[in-house]
């Protein structure tokens, strides 16, 4: 490790001088395309990609611009049914050729870069179009006159266990009003607004809480119930709902509060209560009654929903890492690795009962059955694509990939495919993070070098075999009394 660090320092210094010299040459023979302005938009704008242009590290016509998302990926984003693929534009640049570019970021931070936006400032064309992430509707008179409760209060970040400051993935930077809604389980909620997420097509409502206004917010309509699941109701004061399978085996039971009908104060219409408390993954087959009196028990026969026939896991590089040109890890898997994944996502053993949640740990289990707890990918550094038989060995770089996280997925009833997104860390095994761990402190790194936090600079330089500072300067043809301009010149740089 000492030798590697020593070589890395000297090579880095040499490379810095080389880059500086190369930059000077490039400046003298600069491209005719130049950025003439680069400003923040007066207001961030939700947009969608059109698929006509890709996303680049800088304006695509500038020298050195690198593709982050090609046009095929831009077309996928355009048609995506996930709000995580929503796009925000926040900067605008113009070139001396009259082209307008916008800096954009996807809501899940998978892509951040520049995309062509036409020839007119603040008018999104070319690779972008303005986009409405959420469409408002009207609250039905039936819902506006009812009192609701959170169906499953708790800590789950599943769009229906708590309220949100905006419908999930419709506005950048918005999130939950509280991380644990348990203490609001008994609060009566009133629906005042309603709308539909454009990509997902699901219905969200805005609820107000007169007891705790800070809990006011958005939630999936399916996350509400007219039954107070947070209260403890004695069976003699409420109505017991028993859910059983066709053989009479108990699946679950629930005692709900008695809420008399408006036409008969001695009975309660059980339709909503039965549907709201249906065990996940089951559907009603028959029930013994549609109304009940206080203290009654209603038995509901249920059948388990069908399972999916296949799974789909979008494998993405973890946000902010950007080790790969294309953050879709699937494109870098070998043929054998891809086949192993296909085997697991099509296996009957891994399918998900519709109407339930496909959780992060279960998604991880499917991936690890196929690829193990970590796996290798090989990248051709010249093409930035998966290395193949025609790749020159000296241009092939190997990365170690590990599962990081996945978003829980609520699988719709009778869905045939469950679609999840999983995120992975990508390491080359040569950075300090790869050697010592991403969470390593300075003390951890120093200890790994046989040093401690009290070590001075001379100790550190000596331990990694570089000697004193004067030795390093001497290696560059400099003296310990060299000025800044001498050091910069020694590195092939200018202090201008």
C-alpha positions in Angstrom: 0.0 0.0 0.0 3.0 2.3 0.8 4.3 1.9 -2.7 0.9 2.4 -4.3 0.3 5.6 -2.3 3.8 6.9 -3.1 3.4 6.2 -6.8 0.0 7.7 -6.8 1.2 11.0 -5.4 4.0 11.4 -7.9 1.9 10.2 -10.8 -0.9 12.6 -9.7 1.5 15.5 -9.6 2.9 14.6 -13.0 -0.6 14.2 -14.4 -1.6 17.6 -13.0 1.2 19.2 -14.9 0.3 17.3 -18.1 -3.4 18.3 -17.8 -2.4 21.9 -17.3 -0.3 21.8 -20.4 -3.0 20.0 -22.4 -5.5 22.6 -21.2 -3.3 25.4 -22.5 -3.1 23.7 -25.9 -6.9 23.2 -26.0 -7.4 26.9 -25.1 -5.3 28.0 -28.0 -7.4 25.8 -30.4 -10.7 26.2 -28.7 -13.9 25.0 -30.2 -16.1 27.6 -31.9 -18.9 26.7 -29.5 -18.8 28.7 -26.3 -21.2 29.3 -23.4 -22.2 32.9 -23.3 -24.4 32.8 -20.2 -25.2 30.3 -17.4 -27.8 31.4 -14.9 -30.3 30.0 -12.4 -33.8 29.9 -13.6 -36.0 32.4 -11.8 -38.1 29.5 -10.7 -37.4 25.7 -10.9 -39.6 24.0 -13.5 -40.9 20.4 -13.7 -40.2 19.0 -17.1 -40.1 15.7 -19.0 -37.6 14.5 -21.5 -38.9 14.0 -25.1 -36.3 11.4 -26.2 -35.0 13.7 -28.9 -31.8 14.5 -27.0 -29.8 13.0 -24.2 -28.4 14.3 -21.0 -24.7 15.3 -21.0 -22.1 16.4 -18.4 -22.2 19.8 -20.1 -23.8 21.4 -23.2 -23.7 18.5 -25.7 -21.9 20.6 -28.4 -19.1 21.6 -26.1 -15.8 19.8 -26.4 -15.5 17.0 -23.8 -19.2 16.7 -23.2 -19.9 13.1 -22.0 -23.3 11.3 -22.3 -25.0 10.6 -19.0 -28.3 9.4 -20.4 -28.6 8.7 -24.1 -31.8 9.2 -26.2 -33.1 5.7 -25.5 -32.9 6.4 -21.8 -34.5 9.7 -22.3 -37.4 8.0 -24.1 -37.7 5.6 -21.2 -37.9 8.5 -18.8 -40.6 10.1 -21.0 -42.9 7.1 -20.7 -42.0 6.0 -17.2 -44.8 5.3 -14.7 -42.7 6.2 -11.7 -42.5 9.6 -10.2 -38.8 9.0 -9.4 -38.2 9.7 -13.1 -39.8 13.1 -12.9 -37.3 15.8 -13.9 -36.6 19.3 -12.6 -34.9 22.1 -14.6 -33.0 24.7 -12.5 -30.3 26.3 -14.6 -30.2 27.7 -18.2 -27.2 28.2 -20.4 -26.9 29.7 -23.9 -24.1 29.3 -26.5 -22.7 31.6 -29.1 -24.6 29.6 -31.7 -28.0 30.6 -30.1 -28.7 27.2 -28.6 -30.3 27.0 -25.1 -29.4 24.2 -22.7 -31.0 23.4 -19.3 -29.4 21.8 -16.3 -31.8 19.1 -15.0 -31.9 16.5 -12.3 -34.2 13.5 -12.0 -36.1 13.4 -8.7 -34.3 10.2 -7.6 -30.9 11.9 -8.4 -30.0 9.2 -10.9 -29.1 11.8 -13.5 -27.9 15.4 -13.2 -26.7 17.2 -16.3 -27.4 19.3 -19.3 -29.9 18.8 -22.1 -30.7 20.7 -25.3 -33.8 22.9 -24.9 -34.3 24.6 -28.2 -33.4 28.1 -29.4 -35.6 30.3 -27.2 -34.8 31.1 -23.6 -37.3 29.9 -20.9 -39.2 28.0 -23.6 -38.6 24.3 -23.3 -38.1 22.6 -26.6 -35.7 20.1 -28.1 -35.1 17.4 -25.5 -37.5 18.9 -23.0 -41.2 19.8 -22.5 -43.0 21.3 -19.5 -44.7 18.6 -17.4 -47.4 18.5 -14.8 -46.6 15.9 -12.2 -50.0 16.1 -10.4 -53.5 16.8 -11.7 -56.1 18.1 -9.3 -59.7 16.8 -9.2 -62.8 17.2 -7.1 -63.7 15.6 -3.8 -66.9 13.6 -3.9 -69.7 14.8 -1.6 -69.7 11.4 0.1 -66.0 11.7 1.0 -66.2 15.3 2.1 -68.9 14.5 4.6 -67.1 11.6 6.3 -64.5 11.3 9.0 -61.4 9.2 8.2 -58.5 7.7 10.0 -55.1 6.4 9.0 -55.6 2.7 8.1 -52.1 1.5 9.1 -50.4 4.3 11.2 -46.7 3.8 11.9 -43.3 4.5 10.5 -43.5 3.0 7.0 -42.6 5.4 4.2 -45.2 3.8 1.9 -47.4 6.8 0.9 -50.3 5.6 3.1 -49.0 5.3 6.7 -48.6 9.0 7.3 -49.2 12.3 5.5 -46.8 14.1 3.1 -46.2 17.8 2.4 -46.9 17.0 -1.3 -47.9 13.8 -3.1 -44.8 11.6 -3.2 -42.4 12.3 -6.1 -44.4 15.2 -7.5 -42.3 18.0 -6.0 -38.6 18.0 -5.5 -37.5 17.9 -1.8 -40.9 17.2 -0.3 -41.4 14.4 2.2 -43.4 13.2 5.2 -44.9 15.6 7.7 -43.9 13.2 10.4 -41.9 9.9 10.4 -44.1 8.2 12.8 -47.9 8.7 12.7 -48.8 6.4 15.6 -49.8 9.2 17.9 -52.3 10.5 15.3 -54.0 7.1 15.0 -57.1 8.3 16.7 -57.3 11.7 15.0 -60.3 12.3 12.8 -59.3 13.5 9.3 -61.3 15.4 6.8 -60.6 15.2 3.0 -60.5 18.7 1.4 -58.5 18.2 -1.8 -58.0 15.4 -4.3 -55.8 14.7 -7.3 -54.0 12.1 -9.4 -50.2 11.5 -9.8 -49.6 11.8 -13.6 -47.1 9.0 -14.0 -48.6 6.5 -11.5 -52.3 7.3 -12.0 -53.1 6.8 -8.3 -55.4 9.0 -6.2 -54.1 11.2 -3.4 -56.2 13.3 -1.0 -55.3 16.2 1.2 -56.6 15.7 4.8 -56.9 18.2 7.6 -56.5 17.3 11.3 -58.4 19.8 13.6 -56.6 18.4 16.7 -53.1 18.5 15.2 -52.9 20.9 12.2 -49.2 20.0 11.8 -50.4 16.6 10.6 -52.3 18.2 7.7 -51.1 16.8 4.4 -51.4 14.5 1.4 -51.9 10.7 1.5 -53.0 7.9 -0.8 -56.8 7.7 -0.7 -56.4 3.9 -0.2 -54.5 4.7 3.1 -57.6 6.0 4.8 -60.4 4.1 6.5 -63.6 5.1 8.2 -62.8 2.7 11.0 -60.7 3.9 13.9 -58.0 1.2 13.9 -56.1 3.1 16.6 -58.7 2.7 19.3 -59.2 -0.3 21.5 -62.8 -1.4 21.2 -64.3 -4.1 23.4 -66.1 -6.8 21.4 -69.3 -6.1 23.2 -69.2 -2.4 22.3 -68.2 -2.9 18.7 -68.5 -5.4 15.9 -66.1 -8.3 15.3 -65.1 -9.1 11.7 -63.6 -12.5 11.2 -61.7 -13.3 8.0 -61.4 -17.0 7.2 -60.4 -19.1 4.2 -62.6 -21.5 2.4 -61.8 -24.2 4.9 -62.7 -22.1 7.8 -59.1 -21.4 8.9 -58.7 -18.0 10.6 -56.8 -15.5 8.6 -57.3 -12.4 10.8 -59.9 -10.6 12.8 -60.8 -7.0 13.7 -63.1 -5.4 16.2 -64.4 -2.1 14.8 -66.2 0.7 16.5 -70.0 0.7 16.1 -71.1 3.5 13.8 -74.9 3.4 13.4 -76.5 4.0 10.1 -78.4 7.3 9.6 -81.6 5.4 9.0 -81.4 2.8 11.8 -79.6 3.6 15.0 -79.4 -0.1 16.0 -77.5 -1.3 12.9 -74.3 -0.5 11.1 -73.6 -0.9 7.3 -70.5 -3.1 7.3 -69.4 -2.7 3.6 -66.7 -0.1 4.2 -65.4 -1.6 7.4 -65.1 -5.0 5.8 -63.2 -3.6 2.8 -61.0 -1.3 4.9 -59.8 -4.1 7.2 -59.3 -6.8 4.5 -56.1 -8.7 5.2 -53.3 -7.8 2.7 -53.2 -10.1 -0.2 -56.8 -11.4 0.1 -60.1 -10.7 -1.6 -63.6 -11.2 -0.3 -65.5 -14.3 -1.4 -68.6 -14.3 0.7 -69.8 -12.7 4.0 -72.6 -13.7 6.4 -74.2 -10.3 6.5 -74.0 -6.7 5.2 -75.3 -5.1 8.4 -74.7 -5.8 12.1 -75.7 -4.8 15.5 -73.4 -3.8 18.4 -71.7 -7.0 19.8 -72.3 -9.0 16.6 -69.7 -11.1 14.7 -69.6 -11.1 11.0 -67.6 -13.9 9.2 -66.0 -13.0 5.8 -64.7 -15.8 3.6 -61.6 -14.6 1.7 -59.3 -16.1 -1.0 -55.7 -15.3 -1.4 -54.9 -13.2 -4.5 -53.0 -14.6 -7.4 -49.2 -14.2 -7.4 -47.3 -12.2 -10.0 -46.0 -14.2 -12.9 -42.7 -12.4 -13.1 -40.6 -9.6 -11.4 -38.7 -6.7 -12.7 -35.8 -5.0 -10.9 -34.4 -1.8 -12.2 -30.8 -1.9 -11.1 -29.4 1.6 -10.6 -26.1 2.9 -9.3 -26.6 4.7 -6.0 -27.2 8.4 -6.3 -24.2 10.6 -6.2 -21.6 7.9 -7.0 -21.4 8.3 -10.8 -18.7 5.7 -11.3 -20.5 4.5 -14.5 -21.3 6.4 -17.7 -24.8 4.8 -17.7 -26.1 4.2 -14.2 -28.2 1.3 -15.4 -26.2 -1.6 -13.9 -28.1 -4.2 -15.9 -26.2 -3.0 -19.1 -22.9 -3.9 -17.4 -23.8 -7.4 -16.3 -22.2 -10.3 -18.2 -24.5 -12.6 -20.2 -24.2 -15.2 -17.5 -25.2 -12.7 -14.8 -28.1 -11.5 -16.7 -29.4 -15.0 -17.2 -29.0 -15.7 -13.5 -31.2 -12.6 -12.7 -33.8 -13.7 -15.3 -33.9 -17.1 -13.7 -34.7 -15.6 -10.2 -37.2 -13.0 -11.3 -39.2 -15.7 -13.2 -38.9 -18.3 -10.5 -42.3 -19.3 -9.0 -40.6 -19.3 -5.5 -39.9 -15.6 -5.7 -43.3 -14.3 -6.9 -45.3 -11.8 -4.9 -48.9 -12.1 -3.8 -50.7 -9.2 -5.4 -52.2 -6.7 -3.0 -49.2 -7.0 -0.7 -46.0 -5.0 -0.3 -42.8 -6.3 -2.0 -40.3 -5.1 0.7 -36.7 -4.1 0.3 -35.3 -7.1 2.1 -37.3 -9.5 -0.2 -36.0 -7.6 -3.3 -32.5 -7.9 -1.9 -33.0 -11.6 -1.4 -33.9 -12.1 -5.1 -30.8 -10.2 -6.2 -28.5 -12.1 -3.9 -29.9 -15.5 -5.0 -28.9 -14.5 -8.6 -25.6 -12.6 -8.0 -24.5 -13.2 -4.4 -23.9 -10.5 -1.8 -21.5 -8.7 -4.2 -20.5 -9.2 -7.8 -18.1 -7.9 -10.4 -18.7 -6.0 -13.6 -16.1 -5.1 -16.2 -16.1 -1.8 -18.1 -14.3 -0.8 -21.2 -12.9 2.6 -20.3 -12.7 3.7 -23.9 -16.3 3.1 -24.8 -17.7 3.4 -21.2 -19.8 0.3 -22.0 -19.6 -3.3 -20.8 -16.3 -4.9 -21.7 -16.4 -7.6 -24.3 -14.1 -9.9 -26.2 -13.0 -7.1 -28.5 -12.0 -4.8 -25.6 -8.3 -4.2 -25.1 -7.3 -5.7 -21.7 -5.4 -2.6 -20.6 -8.6 -0.5 -21.1 -10.8 -2.8 -19.0 -11.6 -1.8 -15.4 -13.3 -4.1 -12.9 -15.8 -2.8 -10.3 -17.2 -4.5 -7.2 -21.0 -4.0 -6.9 -23.1 -4.4 -3.7 -26.7 -4.0 -2.9 -27.5 -0.7 -1.1 -31.2 -0.3 -0.8 -34.6 -0.7 -2.6 -37.9 1.1 -2.4 -40.8 -1.0 -1.0 -43.4 -1.7 -3.7 -47.1 -1.9 -3.2 -48.1 -4.6 -5.7 -51.6 -3.8 -7.2 -54.2 -6.5 -7.0 -54.2 -8.9 -10.0 -50.9 -7.3 -11.3 -48.9 -9.8 -13.4 -45.6 -8.1 -12.9 -44.1 -6.4 -9.8 -41.7 -3.6 -10.7 -39.0 -2.4 -8.2 -36.0 -0.2 -8.3 -32.8 -1.2 -6.4 -29.7 0.9 -5.8 -26.1 -0.4 -5.6 -22.8 0.9 -4.5 -20.0 0.6 -7.2 -16.4 0.4 -6.1 -13.1 -0.2 -8.0 -11.3 -1.4 -4.9 -8.6 1.4 -5.2 -10.1 4.5 -3.6 -9.7 5.2 0.1 -13.4 4.5 0.5 -13.0 1.1 -1.1 -9.9 0.3 0.9 -11.0 1.5 4.3 -14.8 1.7 4.0 -17.0 4.7 3.0 -17.8 5.5 6.6 -14.1 5.5 7.7 -13.0 8.4 9.8 -9.5 10.0 9.6 -8.5 8.0 12.6 -9.6 4.8 10.9 -7.5 5.6 7.8 -4.5 6.6 9.9 -4.7 3.4 11.9 -4.9 1.5 8.7 -1.5 3.0 7.8 -0.1 2.2 11.3 -0.5 5.8 12.5 -2.7 7.6 15.0 -4.5 10.9 15.1 -1.5 12.5 16.9 0.8 11.8 14.0 2.4 14.9 12.4 3.1 15.4 8.7 6.6 14.0 8.9 5.3 10.8 10.5 2.7 10.3 7.8 5.2 11.1 5.0 7.7 8.7 6.5 5.2 5.9 7.0 4.1 5.9 3.4 7.7 6.1 2.2 7.8 9.6 0.8 10.3 11.1 3.3 10.3 14.7 4.3 8.6 17.6 2.6 12.0 18.8 1.4 12.6 15.3 -0.1 9.4 15.6 -2.1 10.2 19.1 -3.3 13.7 17.9 -4.2 12.1 15.1 -6.3 10.4 17.8 -8.3 13.6 19.8 -8.7 12.7 22.3 -6.1 14.1 23.6 -2.8 12.4 24.0 0.6 12.7 27.8 0.1 10.9 27.7 -3.3 8.1 30.2 -3.8 4.6 29.5 -5.0 5.5 30.4 -8.6 8.5 28.0 -8.5 6.3 25.1 -7.2 3.6 25.8 -9.8 6.2 25.9 -12.6 7.6 22.7 -11.3 4.2 21.1 -11.7 3.9 22.6 -15.2 1.3 25.1 -14.0 1.1 28.9 -14.1 0.2 31.2 -11.1 -1.9 33.2 -13.6 
